[in-house]
Amino acid sequence: MIIIMNQNATKEQVQNVEKALSDLGFKTHPIFGDIKTVIGAIGDKRLLSTHFIYNMPGVENLVPIMKPYKLAGKELLKDTTIVQVGDVKIGGNEIIVIAGPCAIENMETYLETAKKVKKSGAKILRGGAFKPRTSPYDFQGLGEDGLKIMASAREETGLCLVTEVVDTRDVELVASYADIIQIGARNMQNFRLLKEVGMYKKPVLLKRGVSATIEEWLMAAEYIISEGNPNIILCERGIRTYETATRNTVDMSAIPVIKELSHLPIILDPSHAAGTWRYVNALSKGAIATGADGLIVEVHSAPDCALCDGPQSLIPSKFEQLMNELGPVASAVGRRL
């Protein structure tokens, strides 16, 4: 439910409404606007006396939220959420590109790639220190040693960092190094992990599960926001279909659908969607044309030697080419790179 406070409501009146709702077991999420304040109330509506709340001083109106994703949807918050990471703003007019290798392998290779993607215009550096793999015998990442390498690359380049967490026991560790915490597709519905990252104020990059509907994806975001962290970047990365020509099937329609249903920014991972570097440029342009706020692209200085996802990684010169080609597309839809 949304409680709309009148224009002249005092701070004390807003707090009194919040307390009354809290006493009934509701979680409250106040949004302070330039003209009015609204309070989102999440809980069992059977416990709520709407007549009592409606008659409290300062209350103008009560509006039910129809969608199951109360906080991730647009019924409560109309304006687009801008997620700020350092000096970078995701969700605004600028298209933000995140780039780097799938996995952190060693300092030399990672730092070389970091410098090259920054030179080409990437604003955020990616890299996996913890790698959930289908086979238990595949490279699983360097763990905290990988995080330390990332931190050194940040110090050297000034780029903010995004890396994945796969276990609730590692959230505090990853949050101490990363600027953005990534929840991978395999963990989109790991609800304990979602709640854990929700307790931190770090931005969260939430990838769509391989078989998840858009509603399920937004409900996963709801878990994070309900714990107090609204700083979520949604990431479409392809879904599983019967098609085998690509690693996954990009649901490009998810981008405008999310823009209609949610205030959260959305980016595309063309690398995981395609499974091969040859299609990354085309998918990236399509994402920008359909309204994506950014991209997360895998780049590796020597993909033939990569320990993880080499076939879908661009070499730095191809990434530079991509960045040059994205500018006109962004301009055509009223955005900038």
C-alpha positions as CSV (number, residue, x, y, z in Angstrom):
1,M,0.0,0.0,0.0
2,I,1.1,3.6,-0.7
3,I,0.3,6.3,1.9
4,I,0.3,9.7,0.3
5,M,1.0,12.5,2.8
6,N,-0.4,15.9,2.1
7,Q,1.7,18.8,0.9
8,N,1.9,20.4,4.3
9,A,2.6,17.2,6.3
10,T,5.3,17.7,8.9
11,K,8.2,15.4,9.5
12,E,6.7,14.4,12.9
13,Q,3.4,13.4,11.1
14,V,5.3,11.3,8.6
15,Q,7.2,9.6,11.5
16,N,3.9,9.0,13.4
17,V,2.4,7.2,10.4
18,E,5.6,5.1,10.0
19,K,5.5,4.1,13.7
20,A,1.8,3.2,13.4
21,L,2.5,1.0,10.4
22,S,5.6,-0.5,12.1
23,D,3.6,-1.4,15.2
24,L,1.3,-3.4,12.9
25,G,4.2,-5.4,11.5
26,F,4.7,-3.4,8.3
27,K,8.0,-2.4,6.7
28,T,7.9,1.2,5.7
29,H,9.8,2.9,2.8
30,P,9.3,6.7,2.8
31,I,10.1,8.6,-0.3
32,F,10.6,12.3,0.2
33,G,9.6,14.3,-2.9
34,D,10.0,18.1,-3.5
35,I,6.2,18.6,-3.0
36,K,4.9,15.5,-1.2
37,T,6.1,12.5,0.8
38,V,4.8,9.0,0.1
39,I,5.3,6.0,2.3
40,G,5.4,2.5,0.9
41,A,4.0,-0.1,3.4
42,I,4.8,-3.7,2.9
43,G,3.1,-6.4,5.0
44,D,-0.1,-8.4,5.7
45,K,-2.9,-6.0,4.7
46,R,-5.3,-8.0,6.8
47,L,-3.7,-6.4,9.9
48,L,-4.1,-2.9,8.6
49,S,-7.0,-0.7,9.6
50,T,-7.1,1.6,6.6
51,H,-9.7,3.8,8.3
52,F,-7.3,4.4,11.2
53,I,-4.4,5.3,9.0
54,Y,-6.5,7.4,6.6
55,N,-7.6,9.6,9.6
56,M,-4.1,10.2,10.9
57,P,-2.9,13.8,10.7
58,G,-1.1,14.6,7.5
59,V,-2.4,11.7,5.5
60,E,-4.0,12.6,2.2
61,N,-4.8,9.2,0.6
62,L,-4.2,5.5,0.6
63,V,-3.5,3.6,-2.7
64,P,-3.2,-0.2,-3.0
65,I,-0.2,-1.6,-4.9
66,M,-1.4,-4.2,-7.3
67,K,1.8,-5.6,-8.6
68,P,3.5,-8.3,-6.4
69,Y,6.9,-6.4,-6.7
70,K,5.8,-3.5,-4.5
71,L,9.2,-1.7,-4.3
72,A,10.8,-2.7,-7.6
73,G,7.8,-1.5,-9.6
74,K,6.6,1.9,-10.7
75,E,3.5,2.1,-8.6
76,L,5.4,3.4,-5.6
77,L,8.3,5.2,-7.3
78,K,7.7,6.7,-10.8
79,D,11.1,8.3,-11.3
80,T,14.0,6.2,-12.7
81,T,16.4,5.1,-10.1
82,I,19.9,6.4,-10.7
83,V,22.5,4.0,-9.2
84,Q,25.7,5.9,-8.4
85,V,29.0,4.1,-8.2
86,G,31.8,6.6,-7.4
87,D,31.4,9.2,-10.0
88,V,29.5,6.9,-12.4
89,K,25.7,7.1,-12.7
90,I,23.8,4.2,-14.1
91,G,20.3,4.9,-15.3
92,G,20.8,8.4,-16.5
93,N,21.4,9.7,-20.1
94,E,24.9,8.3,-20.3
95,I,25.3,4.7,-21.5
96,I,27.7,3.0,-19.0
97,V,29.9,0.2,-20.3
98,I,31.4,-2.4,-17.9
99,A,34.3,-4.5,-19.2
100,G,36.9,-6.9,-18.3
101,P,37.7,-10.7,-18.2
102,C,35.3,-13.3,-17.0
103,A,37.7,-14.5,-14.3
104,I,40.7,-13.0,-12.7
105,E,43.7,-15.2,-13.5
106,N,46.8,-13.3,-12.5
107,M,47.9,-9.7,-11.8
108,E,49.7,-9.1,-15.1
109,T,46.9,-10.2,-17.5
110,Y,44.2,-8.5,-15.4
111,L,46.0,-5.2,-15.1
112,E,46.8,-5.2,-18.8
113,T,43.2,-5.7,-19.8
114,A,42.0,-3.1,-17.2
115,K,44.2,-0.4,-18.7
116,K,43.1,-1.2,-22.2
117,V,39.3,-1.2,-21.5
118,K,39.7,2.1,-19.6
119,K,41.5,3.7,-22.6
120,S,38.6,2.6,-24.8
121,G,36.0,4.2,-22.6
122,A,34.8,1.6,-20.1
123,K,33.7,3.2,-16.8
124,I,33.6,0.1,-14.6
125,L,35.9,-3.0,-14.4
126,R,34.5,-6.5,-14.1
127,G,36.2,-9.7,-13.1
128,G,35.3,-12.9,-11.2
129,A,37.2,-13.9,-8.1
130,F,34.5,-16.6,-7.2
131,K,33.4,-18.5,-10.2
132,P,30.3,-20.8,-10.0
133,R,30.9,-23.4,-12.7
134,T,28.7,-26.2,-14.1
135,S,31.5,-28.7,-13.5
136,P,33.2,-28.9,-10.1
137,Y,36.5,-29.6,-11.9
138,D,36.6,-26.3,-13.8
139,F,38.5,-23.3,-12.6
140,Q,36.6,-21.8,-9.6
141,G,38.4,-18.5,-9.3
142,L,41.2,-17.2,-7.0
143,G,39.0,-16.2,-4.1
144,E,40.3,-13.4,-2.0
145,D,43.6,-13.4,-3.9
146,G,41.5,-12.4,-6.9
147,L,39.8,-9.7,-5.0
148,K,43.2,-8.3,-4.0
149,I,44.2,-8.2,-7.7
150,M,41.0,-6.3,-8.5
151,A,41.8,-3.8,-5.8
152,S,45.2,-3.2,-7.1
153,A,43.8,-2.7,-10.6
154,R,41.3,-0.1,-9.2
155,E,44.2,1.7,-7.5
156,E,46.1,1.7,-10.8
157,T,43.3,2.7,-13.2
158,G,40.7,4.5,-11.0
159,L,37.9,2.2,-12.3
160,C,35.2,1.0,-10.0
161,L,34.9,-2.8,-9.6
162,V,32.0,-5.3,-10.0
163,T,32.5,-8.9,-8.9
164,E,30.2,-11.8,-8.1
165,V,29.4,-13.3,-4.7
166,V,28.1,-16.8,-4.6
167,D,27.8,-17.6,-0.9
168,T,26.2,-15.8,2.1
169,R,29.4,-16.4,4.0
170,D,31.4,-14.3,1.5
171,V,29.2,-11.3,1.3
172,E,31.1,-9.3,3.9
173,L,34.4,-10.1,2.3
174,V,33.3,-9.3,-1.3
175,A,31.6,-6.1,-0.1
176,S,34.9,-5.0,1.5
177,Y,36.6,-5.0,-1.9
178,A,33.9,-4.5,-4.6
179,D,32.1,-1.3,-5.5
180,I,29.2,-3.3,-7.0
181,I,28.2,-6.8,-5.8
182,Q,27.0,-9.1,-8.6
183,I,24.4,-11.8,-8.2
184,G,24.8,-14.3,-11.0
185,A,22.1,-16.0,-13.0
186,R,22.5,-19.2,-11.0
187,N,21.8,-17.4,-7.8
188,M,19.0,-15.1,-8.9
189,Q,16.6,-17.0,-6.6
190,N,19.0,-17.8,-3.8
191,F,16.8,-15.9,-1.5
192,R,19.1,-16.0,1.6
193,L,21.9,-14.5,-0.6
194,L,19.5,-11.8,-1.9
195,K,18.5,-10.8,1.6
196,E,22.1,-10.8,2.8
197,V,23.3,-8.4,0.1
198,G,20.2,-6.3,0.7
199,M,21.5,-5.5,4.2
200,Y,24.5,-3.7,2.6
201,K,24.3,-0.4,0.9
202,K,26.5,-1.5,-2.0
203,P,25.0,-1.4,-5.4
204,V,23.9,-4.8,-6.7
205,L,24.1,-6.1,-10.2
206,L,21.3,-8.7,-10.5
207,K,21.4,-11.0,-13.4
208,R,18.3,-12.7,-14.8
209,G,18.1,-16.4,-14.2
210,V,18.4,-18.6,-17.3
211,S,14.7,-19.7,-17.0
212,A,13.3,-16.8,-15.0
213,T,10.2,-14.8,-16.1
214,I,10.4,-11.0,-15.8
215,E,8.1,-11.1,-12.8
216,E,10.3,-13.6,-11.0
217,W,13.3,-11.4,-11.8
218,L,11.7,-8.4,-10.3
219,M,10.6,-10.4,-7.3
220,A,14.3,-11.3,-6.8
221,A,15.0,-7.5,-6.8
222,E,12.2,-7.1,-4.3
223,Y,14.0,-9.3,-1.8
224,I,17.0,-7.0,-2.0
225,I,15.1,-3.7,-1.8
226,S,12.9,-5.0,1.1
227,E,16.0,-5.4,3.2
228,G,16.8,-1.7,2.7
229,N,19.1,-1.7,-0.4
230,P,17.4,0.1,-3.4
231,N,20.6,0.3,-5.4
232,I,19.9,-2.4,-8.0
233,I,21.1,-2.7,-11.6
234,L,19.2,-5.4,-13.5
235,C,21.1,-7.4,-16.1
236,E,19.6,-9.3,-19.0
237,R,22.0,-12.0,-20.1
238,G,19.9,-14.3,-22.3
239,I,17.5,-17.1,-21.3
240,R,17.4,-20.8,-22.1
241,T,15.4,-21.8,-25.1
242,Y,15.4,-24.6,-27.6
243,E,17.9,-22.7,-29.8
244,T,21.5,-23.9,-29.8
245,A,23.1,-21.5,-32.3
246,T,24.0,-19.2,-29.4
247,R,24.8,-20.0,-25.8
248,N,21.5,-18.3,-24.6
249,T,18.7,-16.5,-26.3
250,V,18.7,-12.7,-25.8
251,D,15.3,-11.5,-24.6
252,M,15.7,-8.0,-26.1
253,S,12.0,-7.3,-25.4
254,A,12.8,-7.6,-21.7
255,I,14.5,-4.2,-21.9
256,P,11.5,-2.1,-22.8
257,V,9.2,-4.2,-20.7
258,I,11.4,-3.6,-17.6
259,K,11.4,0.1,-18.5
260,E,7.6,0.1,-18.4
261,L,7.3,-2.0,-15.2
262,S,10.2,-0.9,-13.1
263,H,12.1,2.2,-12.1
264,L,15.4,0.2,-11.9
265,P,18.1,0.6,-14.5
266,I,18.8,-2.3,-16.9
267,I,21.9,-3.4,-18.8
268,L,22.7,-6.2,-21.2
269,D,25.4,-8.9,-21.0
270,P,25.9,-9.7,-24.7
271,S,28.9,-12.0,-24.0
272,H,27.0,-14.6,-22.0
273,A,24.0,-14.2,-24.2
274,A,25.9,-15.0,-27.4
275,G,28.6,-17.4,-26.2
276,T,30.8,-16.2,-29.1
277,W,32.5,-12.8,-29.5
278,R,31.3,-12.5,-33.2
279,Y,27.8,-11.5,-32.1
280,V,28.7,-9.2,-29.2
281,N,28.8,-6.0,-31.3
282,A,25.4,-6.6,-32.9
283,L,23.7,-7.5,-29.6
284,S,25.2,-4.5,-27.9
285,K,23.9,-2.1,-30.5
286,G,20.4,-3.7,-30.3
287,A,20.4,-3.3,-26.5
288,I,21.2,0.4,-26.7
289,A,18.6,0.9,-29.4
290,T,15.9,-0.7,-27.2
291,G,16.7,1.4,-24.2
292,A,19.3,-0.3,-22.1
293,D,21.3,1.8,-19.7
294,G,24.5,0.0,-20.3
295,L,26.5,-3.1,-21.1
296,I,28.7,-5.6,-19.3
297,V,31.2,-7.0,-21.9
298,E,33.8,-9.7,-21.5
299,V,37.3,-8.6,-22.7
300,H,40.5,-10.6,-22.4
301,S,44.0,-9.8,-23.8
302,A,44.5,-13.5,-24.8
303,P,41.1,-15.2,-25.0
304,D,42.6,-18.4,-26.5
305,C,44.4,-18.9,-23.1
306,A,41.6,-17.8,-20.9
307,L,40.6,-20.1,-18.1
308,C,37.0,-19.2,-18.4
309,D,34.7,-18.1,-21.3
310,G,37.5,-17.3,-23.8
311,P,35.3,-17.9,-26.9
312,Q,32.9,-15.1,-25.9
313,S,35.5,-12.5,-24.9
314,L,36.5,-9.7,-27.2
315,I,40.2,-8.9,-27.6
316,P,41.0,-5.2,-26.6
317,S,41.1,-4.0,-30.2
318,K,37.7,-5.5,-30.9
319,F,36.4,-3.8,-27.7
320,E,37.8,-0.5,-28.9
321,Q,35.9,-1.0,-32.2
322,L,32.7,-1.7,-30.3
323,M,33.0,1.4,-28.3
324,N,33.5,3.5,-31.5
325,E,30.4,1.9,-33.1
326,L,28.2,2.4,-30.1
327,G,28.4,6.2,-30.1
328,P,26.2,6.8,-33.1
329,V,23.6,4.3,-31.9
330,A,23.4,6.0,-28.5
331,S,23.1,9.4,-30.2
332,A,20.3,8.2,-32.4
333,V,18.2,7.3,-29.4
334,G,19.0,10.5,-27.5
335,R,21.6,9.0,-25.2
336,R,25.4,9.5,-25.0
337,L,28.3,7.2,-24.5
